[in-house]
Amino acid sequence: MNDACGKIILFGEHAVVFGKPGIAVPITNLKTTVEIELSDTFSYSVDRVLYEEEKDRLADILDIIFFSLDIEEKDIHISIKSTLPISSGMGSSAALSIAIIRAASDFYRLKLNDEKVNEVALECEKYFHGKPSGIDNTVITYEKPILYKDGEPDFLEIKPFTLMIADTGDKASTKKQVMKVKENYDKNKEIIEKIGKVSQDAKLALEKADFKTVGTLMNKNHLLLKELGVSTKKLDLLVETAIGAGALGAKLAGSGGGGNIIALVDGKNKEEVKTALEAFSKAVYVGEIK
Ligand code: MEV
């Protein structure tokens, strides 16, 4: 049995695609689990009903992984289970690829190290998202908070904190959102620069455990993402709701266009923020970041 966790982009989504720094943290209480067993023929099972499109994507991902790892023997059964919500900015696609790669590594005794797992996962992300920065597969492979820039992770030492993760219930395509930003790159250049600067400042605030400043920077990052055109009315409403209920800061997390917002909470306002968000969200998850 192999698993891979979820992730949240704390700062710098979209800008990270253009070589600016982004900060991502693992969400270890939500996971995708994969088990591979010997079987008479190739088969797989998933703990929910897949749409036709998802079945095709899963078949393609398996092809990419088997091809990358030079695996020919495929009389296996792959069993996939996940507590990660899909298409909502929590890294479900990267977690799926990584859990499959790790399960294949175990089953075929390939002894893949994290670097190789990450490399193959990036190939899968390219298939899913077209032009990924690599931040999602990297934070999920290493399960550590990272500042990511130009394909390289810088591992961060941070004090634990809590995020409320509120799902709009609207599914968004990362590929489409990234394309939209790219098409308007000249117009967006200045905003992208500013987002990169917010990530740099946030790294310092996180290292000092200055969560008040982290919260203020989250609000700033959200406004910049709104200017970039990737927020929605619902995402804005959830951000305003969280701040109104006492969160230290809030922003959309991931590619936008739907998906989640995150709100930074402390012991005092945790329950209030959660209850306020529940009124407008499809689901609210608690992310304990370590
Ligand atoms: C998606 O989780 C984050 C984006 O910045 C895309 C990427 O970095 O590949 C929107």
Residues whose N, C-alpha, C, O or C-beta is under 5 A from the ligand:
A	BS01	MEV	E13 H14 V16 V17 K131 P132 S133 G134 I135 D136 G254 S255
